[in-house]
């Protein structure tokens, strides 16, 4: 009888308590998480890839560098650098700095060139 009680007690703790906990958590996930967890977790590398593809499509040139990825309110901004005109020597190449705006789900909502400059030019950083 002692084994049965201890077995029953342990079953009650892990079985009933666990089932109630999982039922409560399942209920919570169905009601509360539907709003907050429907968004996929954003990976900055994925945002950068999306921005690079967008700039390549719009400019017809392959971006050279991702200069930065950052939050912007409810969305994201990714700055990408493109060689717009190759020159000799390469230190005089003409570069363009583009900003791609993405929403909280990583979808593109905006695009613009922020700056045009020579590769060797110092300063004048704009975001």
The 8 nearest C-alpha neighbors of each residue, nearest first, counted from 0:
[[1, 3, 2, 4, 5, 6, 7, 8],
 [0, 2, 4, 3, 5, 6, 7, 8],
 [3, 1, 5, 0, 4, 6, 7, 8],
 [2, 4, 6, 0, 1, 5, 7, 8],
 [5, 3, 7, 1, 6, 2, 8, 0],
 [4, 6, 8, 2, 7, 3, 9, 1],
 [7, 5, 3, 9, 4, 8, 2, 10],
 [8, 6, 10, 4, 5, 9, 3, 11],
 [9, 7, 5, 11, 10, 6, 4, 12],
 [8, 10, 12, 6, 11, 7, 5, 13],
 [9, 11, 7, 14, 13, 8, 12, 6],
 [10, 12, 8, 15, 14, 9, 13, 7],
 [13, 11, 9, 16, 10, 14, 15, 8],
 [12, 14, 17, 10, 11, 16, 15, 9],
 [13, 15, 10, 11, 17, 16, 12, 18],
 [16, 14, 18, 11, 17, 12, 19, 13],
 [17, 15, 19, 12, 18, 13, 14, 20],
 [18, 16, 20, 13, 14, 19, 15, 21],
 [17, 19, 15, 21, 20, 16, 14, 22],
 [20, 18, 22, 16, 17, 21, 23, 15],
 [19, 21, 17, 23, 18, 22, 24, 16],
 [20, 22, 24, 18, 23, 19, 25, 17],
 [21, 23, 19, 25, 20, 24, 18, 26],
 [24, 22, 26, 20, 21, 25, 19, 27],
 [25, 23, 27, 21, 26, 22, 28, 20],
 [26, 24, 22, 28, 27, 23, 21, 29],
 [25, 27, 23, 29, 24, 28, 22, 30],
 [28, 26, 24, 30, 25, 29, 31, 23],
 [27, 29, 32, 25, 26, 30, 31, 24],
 [28, 30, 26, 27, 33, 32, 25, 31],
 [29, 31, 27, 28, 32, 33, 26, 34],
 [32, 30, 27, 33, 28, 29, 34, 35],
 [33, 31, 28, 35, 36, 34, 30, 29],
 [34, 32, 31, 37, 36, 35, 30, 29],
 [33, 35, 32, 36, 37, 31, 30, 38],
 [34, 36, 32, 37, 33, 38, 31, 39],
 [37, 35, 32, 38, 33, 34, 39, 40],
 [38, 36, 33, 35, 34, 39, 32, 40],
 [39, 37, 36, 40, 104, 35, 103, 34],
 [38, 40, 41, 37, 104, 36, 105, 103],
 [39, 41, 38, 42, 104, 36, 37, 103],
 [40, 42, 39, 43, 105, 104, 45, 46],
 [41, 43, 45, 44, 40, 46, 47, 105],
 [44, 42, 46, 45, 47, 41, 68, 69],
 [43, 45, 47, 46, 42, 48, 49, 41],
 [46, 44, 48, 42, 43, 47, 49, 41],
 [47, 45, 43, 49, 44, 48, 50, 105],
 [46, 48, 44, 50, 45, 49, 51, 43],
 [49, 47, 45, 51, 50, 46, 52, 44],
 [48, 50, 46, 52, 47, 51, 53, 45],
 [49, 51, 53, 47, 48, 52, 99, 54],
 [52, 50, 48, 54, 53, 49, 55, 47],
 [53, 51, 55, 49, 50, 54, 56, 48],
 [54, 52, 50, 56, 55, 51, 49, 57],
 [53, 55, 57, 51, 56, 52, 58, 50],
 [56, 54, 52, 60, 61, 59, 58, 53],
 [57, 55, 53, 54, 59, 58, 52, 60],
 [56, 58, 54, 55, 59, 53, 60, 52],
 [59, 57, 60, 55, 56, 54, 61, 53],
 [58, 60, 55, 56, 57, 61, 54, 62],
 [61, 59, 55, 58, 62, 81, 83, 82],
 [60, 62, 55, 63, 81, 59, 54, 51],
 [63, 61, 81, 80, 64, 51, 60, 55],
 [62, 64, 81, 80, 61, 82, 65, 79],
 [65, 63, 80, 79, 66, 62, 81, 51],
 [64, 66, 79, 67, 78, 80, 47, 63],
 [67, 65, 78, 79, 64, 80, 68, 77],
 [68, 66, 78, 77, 65, 69, 79, 76],
 [69, 67, 77, 76, 78, 43, 47, 75],
 [70, 68, 76, 75, 71, 77, 67, 43],
 [71, 69, 75, 74, 72, 76, 68, 73],
 [70, 72, 75, 74, 73, 76, 69, 100],
 [71, 73, 74, 70, 75, 103, 102, 76],
 [74, 72, 103, 71, 102, 75, 70, 101],
 [75, 73, 102, 103, 71, 72, 101, 70],
 [74, 76, 70, 71, 101, 69, 100, 102],
 [77, 75, 100, 69, 99, 68, 71, 101],
 [76, 78, 68, 99, 98, 67, 50, 47],
 [79, 77, 98, 67, 66, 97, 65, 99],
 [78, 80, 65, 97, 66, 96, 64, 98],
 [81, 79, 96, 64, 95, 63, 62, 65],
 [80, 82, 62, 95, 63, 94, 83, 96],
 [83, 81, 94, 84, 93, 95, 85, 63],
 [84, 82, 94, 93, 81, 95, 85, 60],
 [83, 85, 93, 82, 92, 86, 94, 81],
 [86, 84, 92, 93, 82, 89, 83, 87],
 [87, 85, 92, 89, 88, 91, 84, 93],
 [88, 86, 89, 91, 85, 92, 90, 84],
 [87, 89, 90, 86, 91, 92, 85, 118],
 [90, 88, 87, 92, 91, 86, 85, 118],
 [89, 91, 119, 118, 88, 92, 117, 87],
 [90, 92, 89, 117, 118, 88, 86, 119],
 [93, 91, 85, 86, 89, 118, 117, 90],
 [92, 94, 117, 84, 83, 116, 82, 118],
 [95, 93, 82, 83, 116, 81, 115, 117],
 [94, 96, 115, 81, 80, 114, 83, 97],
 [95, 97, 80, 114, 113, 79, 112, 115],
 [98, 96, 112, 79, 78, 113, 111, 80],
 [99, 97, 78, 111, 77, 110, 112, 79],
 [98, 100, 110, 77, 76, 109, 50, 78],
 [101, 99, 76, 109, 108, 75, 107, 110],
 [100, 102, 107, 75, 106, 105, 108, 74],
 [101, 103, 74, 105, 104, 106, 75, 108],
 [102, 104, 74, 105, 73, 101, 75, 106],
 [105, 103, 102, 106, 38, 39, 41, 101],
 [104, 106, 101, 102, 103, 46, 107, 41],
 [107, 105, 101, 102, 104, 108, 103, 49],
 [108, 106, 101, 109, 100, 102, 105, 99],
 [109, 107, 101, 100, 106, 102, 110, 99],
 [110, 108, 100, 99, 107, 101, 111, 98],
 [111, 109, 99, 98, 100, 112, 97, 108],
 [110, 112, 98, 97, 113, 99, 109, 96],
 [113, 111, 97, 96, 114, 98, 95, 110],
 [114, 112, 97, 96, 111, 98, 125, 115],
 [113, 115, 96, 95, 112, 116, 97, 125],
 [116, 114, 95, 94, 96, 93, 113, 117],
 [117, 115, 94, 93, 118, 95, 114, 120],
 [116, 118, 93, 120, 91, 119, 92, 94],
 [117, 119, 92, 90, 120, 91, 93, 94],
 [118, 120, 90, 117, 91, 121, 92, 116],
 [121, 119, 117, 118, 116, 122, 91, 123],
 [120, 122, 119, 123, 118, 124, 117, 116],
 [123, 121, 124, 120, 125, 119, 116, 117],
 [122, 124, 125, 121, 120, 114, 116, 126],
 [125, 123, 122, 126, 114, 121, 96, 113],
 [124, 126, 123, 113, 114, 96, 122, 78],
 [125, 124, 113, 78, 98, 114, 96, 97]]
